[in-house]
Amino acid sequence: MMSPMASSKTRVPRMLRGSLVTLRRRCGKPNCHCATTVQRHEAPALSYSDHGRTRVVMLAESDVAAVTAALERYRAAKAELDEQASTGLAALSEQVAADRANRHKGR
């Protein structure tokens, strides 16, 4: 069975759910530029929902490309699963309609 990690060299799992965001915030140092200007410190982060609560995982710049790829793999897998579910629902609806039509023919 394949490990959930993409490879042994990276720390990022093969698939991730969420969004890549850029956090902008003040550092808290009174002499820093962020204390007196509108400029903020920026850092990449992964935002995701866990049991109805938004969670944020701070990322290293070196992880951004791998996280982006993992998010895209998740989206592609979800889209494929949604398509299969839609096809299954359509087939079930057709079968139920056909069964009803056959029942009413026999009357």
Buried (B, 14 or more C-beta within 10 A) or exposed (E): EEEEEBEEEBEBBBBBEBEBEEBEEEEEEEEEEBEEEEEBEEBBBBEBEEEEEEEEEEBEEEBBEBBBBBBEBBEEEEEEEEEEEEEEEEEEEEEEEEEEEEEEEEE
